[in-house]
Amino acid sequence: MKYFYAIMEQDGDSAYGVTFPDLPGCFSAADTAEEILPNACEALELWFDDQDEVEPSRLDQIKAAAAEALAAGATIIAVPRIVNDHRVARVNLSLERGILDAIDKAAAERRLTRSAFVAQAARNEIQGAHR
């Protein structure tokens, strides 16, 4: 998994704006702080749908490129990019019986398999989508 650094800005009571210096045209917005990371992850996913792979810049390079925005109050955030290659890998996990029962119940309520539920929960945790 790679992390891309993004510049997050907010003017007054406006929405949060997020741009990626390494990815021209890749941006997102969020009305609340809780939506910033999930929305930025989605923006990354959509940008890479029709773009070539890009290596993320180092933090010092991003700081230098965004020095003016940072001086004006912007913040740098690290946004994880999970590559969607859709290949399935079989793994062996050990879980407490109680958590496994809870996973199975939650998966059944959502009409998901155990594997699909665990994958979705992991993605949500990594991308900060705590809804």
Secondary structure, DSSP 8 states (H G I E B T S, - for coil): -EEEEEEEE--TTS-EEEE-TTSTT-EEEESSHHHHHHHHHHHHHHHHTSS-------HHHHHHHTHHHHHTT-EEEEEEE---------------HHHHHHHHHHHHHTT--HHHHHHHHHHHHHHT---
